[in-house]
Amino acid sequence: MRVLVFATGLACALGRLGGAWQMGLLVIAGIVGIVGGFDRAMVAASMRFVFYLVMVGGIVSTTTADPLLIFAIVIGGALFAVVLHMMMAVVVAHIRRHAAEPVEDERKPSAGQKFNRLWRSLTEPAGWQYPVRLVSCLGAVSLIHLFFPDHDVHWAALALVLLIERRPERLPLKTTQRVIGVLFGVCCAGLLSFLTLPAWADVLVVAVLGGSRPFLRARNYLAYSIVMTPLMMMAMGTADHALPAYALLDRLFATVFAACLVLLVNQATIHFLPQTAAPNS
């Protein structure tokens, strides 16, 4: 929740600054990418932070809505989700109360040990591979947006922060599934936009997609990717309007471009930095 609040606040404050926002995004993403190597929890938090920053920043920069209103809506929705999650956690804990088994206390590294490990990793080129890949990909998207401002290049930025992993792989299964899922998801989102559903139906669709997201993520990443795309488009306020065919094609091309960019940067990283730094535990 704190990650979402901080990322949303930064995006709402800086999203209307134009070129300064693009430069700020690169700097913030680089810093977050470095800090994310602290431990496994920070890895997940840093990747979520960059995703929220890009998504909300895109909404703020491409709409005329008041940034404070956008901030209130995003945080209000997150608080509602937290309340539902807590209610479900209480129910699940009550059901499994008698089946709980004692968990052995594992010895975990201290904060000082984690910091020293992060510092040592930054003394080697491999320790910089993730922030360099992330910033270079986002920089390429920003540069393309400069030359093609009429195209939905922001979708490429959103796709690549979802596709890029902490450790590069030649042909990562997760990236392949994500690309296929996003392509199908864009088609599904296009169908939803052409149906011009009433407001209550849009809310129902978002509720179903959002409710199935955590279940699918743990069991079928391809299905999760298909569900996430129309959910993101509706969250960004684009799926509830009839989109022209060229706008959907823009998203398709942006997704393919983001995937190719991530794979190209991964190949270059593996070639020049064959020994990549392992994520901290």
C-alpha positions, 0 to 999 in steps of 0.5 A: 500500500505504501508503495502505491501511495508513494508512486501515485503521489510522485506520478500525480505531482510530476506527470504534467511536467512534459519532458521533465517528467520523462527525465525524472521517470528515468532517474527515479526508475534507475534509483529504484532499480538499484535499491531493489537489490536490497532483498527479495521483498524490495525486489518485488516492491521496486518492480511494483513501484515502477509499474505504478509510476508508469501507469499513473504517470501515463494517466496524468500526462494524457488526460485533463482530469485533476491529478488530485482527483486521480490520486484520490480515486487510485488510493480509494480503490486500493483502500477498498481492495485492502479492506476486502483482502483483510476480510478474506484473510480473516475468513481463511484464517478461521477456516484453517485455524485447526490445520495450522502447523508450527513454522520453524523460525528461519535465520534471516540476514540482518539489515546491515548484512543486506546493505553490505551485500547490495554495496558489494554487488554495485562494485561489479558491472553485473550489479548494475544490469537491471537498472541499466536495462530498465532505464535504457528501455524506458529511455528508448520509449521516451525517445520514440515518443518524442518523434511519434507523439501521436502514437500511444507510445505510453503503452509500450512503456507500460508493457516493458515494465511488465515484461522486464525481469530482474535477471535477464534470460535469452527467451524467458517463458514469462516474457513470452507468455506475457506477450501472448497474453497482452496481445489477446488481452488487447483484442478482448479490451477492443471488444469490450470498447466496441460493445459500449457497455453501461456503467454498471456492466463496466464495474462488474467486468472490472470486479470479475477481472480484478477478483480473478487476477490473484487466483490466475497469477498463482496458477496460470500466468498466460491467463493472468496476462490476458486478464490484466490487459483489459483490466489495465486499459479500463483502469486507465479510462480507455476501455469504456470508450469505443476505440478506433481500430488504429488505437488498438493497432497502436497497442498491439505494435507497442506491445510487440516493440516492448517485447522485442526491446526487452529481448534485445537488451537481455541478449546484449546484457547476457553477451557482455555480462555473462555472470549476472548478479543473483537476486538477494534473498 
